[in-house]
Amino acid sequence: MKLRNPVNFVLFLLLLTFVLPVQAAYVAASETTVHAPVVPENGREQQLLSRLENIKKMDRSEMTKLERKAIRKEVVSIRKELKKISGGIYLSVGAVIIIVLLILLL
Protein backbone atom coordinates (compact mmCIF):
# COMPACT_ATOMS: atom_id res chain seq x y z
CA MET A 1 0.00 0.00 0.00
CA LYS A 2 1.49 3.27 -1.09
CA LEU A 3 0.90 6.41 0.96
CA ARG A 4 -0.39 9.29 -1.08
CA ASN A 5 0.57 12.00 1.34
CA PRO A 6 2.80 11.18 4.33
CA VAL A 7 1.94 14.48 6.01
CA ASN A 8 -1.74 13.51 6.20
CA PHE A 9 -0.77 10.15 7.64
CA VAL A 10 1.39 11.74 10.34
CA LEU A 11 -1.35 14.22 11.22
CA PHE A 12 -3.84 11.37 11.49
CA LEU A 13 -1.51 9.48 13.83
CA LEU A 14 -1.04 12.58 15.99
CA LEU A 15 -4.79 13.06 16.14
CA LEU A 16 -5.27 9.47 17.29
CA THR A 17 -2.45 9.81 19.79
CA PHE A 18 -4.02 12.81 21.51
CA VAL A 19 -7.76 12.22 21.14
CA LEU A 20 -8.21 8.57 22.06
CA PRO A 21 -6.40 8.67 25.43
CA VAL A 22 -8.33 11.78 26.45
CA GLN A 23 -11.66 10.13 25.66
CA ALA A 24 -10.64 6.95 27.48
CA ALA A 25 -9.52 8.92 30.54
CA TYR A 26 -12.75 10.92 30.52
CA VAL A 27 -14.86 7.77 30.52
CA ALA A 28 -12.72 6.14 33.21
CA ALA A 29 -12.82 9.23 35.41
CA SER A 30 -16.58 9.66 35.12
CA GLU A 31 -17.22 5.99 35.96
CA THR A 32 -14.97 5.92 39.03
CA THR A 33 -16.19 9.03 40.81
CA VAL A 34 -16.97 8.10 44.41
CA HIS A 35 -18.02 10.57 47.06
CA ALA A 36 -16.82 9.48 50.47
CA PRO A 37 -18.66 10.80 53.51
CA VAL A 38 -16.85 13.55 55.37
CA VAL A 39 -15.63 12.34 58.75
CA PRO A 40 -14.52 15.21 60.97
CA GLU A 41 -11.28 14.58 62.85
CA ASN A 42 -11.33 17.35 65.42
CA GLY A 43 -13.77 19.62 67.24
CA ARG A 44 -13.17 22.69 65.10
CA GLU A 45 -13.90 20.77 61.91
CA GLN A 46 -17.12 19.45 63.47
CA GLN A 47 -18.16 22.99 64.42
CA LEU A 48 -17.55 24.27 60.89
CA LEU A 49 -19.50 21.40 59.31
CA SER A 50 -22.44 21.89 61.66
CA ARG A 51 -22.45 25.62 60.86
CA LEU A 52 -22.54 24.81 57.14
CA GLU A 53 -25.49 22.49 57.74
CA ASN A 54 -27.30 25.23 59.68
CA ILE A 55 -26.72 27.69 56.84
CA LYS A 56 -28.09 25.17 54.32
CA LYS A 57 -31.25 24.77 56.40
CA MET A 58 -31.83 28.54 56.72
CA ASP A 59 -34.74 30.23 54.99
CA ARG A 60 -32.93 32.81 52.89
CA SER A 61 -36.02 34.12 51.16
CA GLU A 62 -36.80 36.54 53.99
CA MET A 63 -33.23 37.85 54.36
CA THR A 64 -32.07 41.16 53.04
CA LYS A 65 -29.45 41.43 50.34
CA LEU A 66 -26.76 42.37 52.87
CA GLU A 67 -27.58 39.40 55.10
CA ARG A 68 -27.37 36.98 52.15
CA LYS A 69 -24.03 38.52 51.15
CA ALA A 70 -22.71 38.08 54.69
CA ILE A 71 -23.84 34.45 54.73
CA ARG A 72 -22.12 33.85 51.37
CA LYS A 73 -18.87 35.33 52.69
CA GLU A 74 -19.15 33.17 55.81
CA VAL A 75 -19.64 30.02 53.72
CA VAL A 76 -16.61 30.86 51.57
CA SER A 77 -14.45 31.47 54.63
CA ILE A 78 -15.64 28.22 56.26
CA ARG A 79 -14.81 26.24 53.12
CA LYS A 80 -11.35 27.81 52.93
CA GLU A 81 -10.72 26.96 56.58
CA LEU A 82 -11.91 23.37 56.03
CA LYS A 83 -9.49 23.03 53.11
CA LYS A 84 -6.64 24.25 55.32
CA ILE A 85 -7.59 21.81 58.07
CA SER A 86 -7.95 18.80 55.78
CA GLY A 87 -4.68 19.36 53.90
CA GLY A 88 -3.85 16.72 51.31
CA ILE A 89 -3.03 16.91 47.65
CA TYR A 90 -5.77 17.06 45.04
CA LEU A 91 -5.00 16.26 41.41
CA SER A 92 -7.29 16.97 38.51
CA VAL A 93 -7.93 14.42 35.79
CA GLY A 94 -5.84 16.46 33.35
CA ALA A 95 -2.90 16.52 35.74
CA VAL A 96 -3.11 12.74 36.20
CA ILE A 97 -3.13 12.22 32.42
CA ILE A 98 -0.09 14.46 31.99
CA ILE A 99 1.77 12.66 34.78
CA VAL A 100 1.00 9.25 33.27
CA LEU A 101 2.10 10.41 29.82
CA LEU A 102 5.35 11.80 31.21
CA ILE A 103 6.04 8.55 33.04
CA LEU A 104 5.38 6.54 29.88
CA LEU A 105 7.49 8.78 27.66
CA LEU A 106 10.45 9.05 30.02
C-alpha positions in Angstrom: 0.0 0.0 0.0 1.5 3.3 -1.1 0.9 6.4 1.0 -0.4 9.3 -1.1 0.6 12.0 1.3 2.8 11.2 4.3 1.9 14.5 6.0 -1.7 13.5 6.2 -0.8 10.1 7.6 1.4 11.7 10.3 -1.3 14.2 11.2 -3.8 11.4 11.5 -1.5 9.5 13.8 -1.0 12.6 16.0 -4.8 13.1 16.1 -5.3 9.5 17.3 -2.5 9.8 19.8 -4.0 12.8 21.5 -7.8 12.2 21.1 -8.2 8.6 22.1 -6.4 8.7 25.4 -8.3 11.8 26.4 -11.7 10.1 25.7 -10.6 6.9 27.5 -9.5 8.9 30.5 -12.8 10.9 30.5 -14.9 7.8 30.5 -12.7 6.1 33.2 -12.8 9.2 35.4 -16.6 9.7 35.1 -17.2 6.0 36.0 -15.0 5.9 39.0 -16.2 9.0 40.8 -17.0 8.1 44.4 -18.0 10.6 47.1 -16.8 9.5 50.5 -18.7 10.8 53.5 -16.8 13.5 55.4 -15.6 12.3 58.8 -14.5 15.2 61.0 -11.3 14.6 62.9 -11.3 17.4 65.4 -13.8 19.6 67.2 -13.2 22.7 65.1 -13.9 20.8 61.9 -17.1 19.4 63.5 -18.2 23.0 64.4 -17.6 24.3 60.9 -19.5 21.4 59.3 -22.4 21.9 61.7 -22.4 25.6 60.9 -22.5 24.8 57.1 -25.5 22.5 57.7 -27.3 25.2 59.7 -26.7 27.7 56.8 -28.1 25.2 54.3 -31.3 24.8 56.4 -31.8 28.5 56.7 -34.7 30.2 55.0 -32.9 32.8 52.9 -36.0 34.1 51.2 -36.8 36.5 54.0 -33.2 37.9 54.4 -32.1 41.2 53.0 -29.5 41.4 50.3 -26.8 42.4 52.9 -27.6 39.4 55.1 -27.4 37.0 52.2 -24.0 38.5 51.1 -22.7 38.1 54.7 -23.8 34.5 54.7 -22.1 33.8 51.4 -18.9 35.3 52.7 -19.1 33.2 55.8 -19.6 30.0 53.7 -16.6 30.9 51.6 -14.4 31.5 54.6 -15.6 28.2 56.3 -14.8 26.2 53.1 -11.3 27.8 52.9 -10.7 27.0 56.6 -11.9 23.4 56.0 -9.5 23.0 53.1 -6.6 24.3 55.3 -7.6 21.8 58.1 -7.9 18.8 55.8 -4.7 19.4 53.9 -3.8 16.7 51.3 -3.0 16.9 47.6 -5.8 17.1 45.0 -5.0 16.3 41.4 -7.3 17.0 38.5 -7.9 14.4 35.8 -5.8 16.5 33.3 -2.9 16.5 35.7 -3.1 12.7 36.2 -3.1 12.2 32.4 -0.1 14.5 32.0 1.8 12.7 34.8 1.0 9.2 33.3 2.1 10.4 29.8 5.4 11.8 31.2 6.0 8.5 33.0 5.4 6.5 29.9 7.5 8.8 27.7 10.5 9.0 30.0 
